[in-house]
Amino acid sequence: MATTDVSRIQTPQHRPVLRWLQRHALHRIVLPIGLTIFILWTLFPYFWIVVTSIKPNRDIFVDSTIFPKRVTFEHYRYIFGDADFRVYFRNSAIVAVSTTIIAMVIAVFSAYALTRLQFIGRGFLARATIVTYLIPASLLFIPLFQVAFQLHLTDRIWGLIVIYLIFSVPFSTWMTISYFNTVPSELQDAALVDGASRLRALFSIFIPLSLPALAVVALFTFTVAWNEFLFALLLISRDSQKTIPVGLTEFVRGDTYQWGRLMAGSLLASLPPVIIYFISQRWVVSGLAGGAVKG
């Protein structure tokens, strides 16, 4: 009887039922477990930052636990009262915003020229753009430091902006090229026939249609400039010109780590990119989706 039952289950008419059970088990068991593991793995570092930033120093160094036994905001009071941290925050804002604006302006005009104008060397320039971006920054920090030193750009936040543009412009241009290529050429041809200039076509057709994609590129550019550490550490030594990633190292004295202040400063430093993302979330999601479909 057992043999007969197994053969009946494996008959062709029962195979759709088995497949349905397999899919049902996948969606009801495997998928939730996988998502739970992914969420815990992703959010635990942020949870640890928040918890550490509200622990007293004794609970951090002596009696460390996952959940705080006592809650204190002394680390945040120190951060908000620290004049140097406010200077670091201001410098990071100036560097990130300036880099993003300049990079996006250059990228938009460069991408339009490389996608819609015909000139000698256009293909070479397009390929050189992405090759320039793919060069690791660690290979360039010595020659770039020498150039910055000779041009008197060290210990100046404007020097950081110039250095960051070297890396952000190729990336922004390449991403903008991929989105401009999705705009139908018939739209531009119709605008030119109606008497519009190429500049008018750029601002009236390409930019509005690519606005979600440009928001994605701008967000990535801002985030990279805001979080960059290597060149900021290399080029800036004066406290009045330091950005947040370098300024946070002031909470490390030799082998002593002021973990509470360090975590509080790190949490505050992460807020601007998060806030900008939530404000422009609709554009960012549609831009990423458009790139996934059209790219």
Secondary structure, DSSP 8 states (H G I E B T S, - for coil): -HHHHHHHHTSGGGHHHHHHHHHHHIIIIIHHHHHHHHHHHHHHHHHHHHHHHTS-HHHHHTS--SS-SS---HHHHHHHH-HHHHHHHHHHHHHHHHHHHHHHHHHHHHHHHHHH---TTHHHHHHHHHHHHHS-GGGTHHHHHHHHHHTT-TT-HHHHHHHHHHHHHHHHHHHHHHHHTTS-HHHHHHHHHTT--HHHHIIIIIHHHTHHHHHHHHHHHHHHHHH--HHHHHH--SGGG--HHHHGGGGEETTEE-HHHHHHHHHHHHHHHHHHHHHTHHHHHHHHHHHHHH-
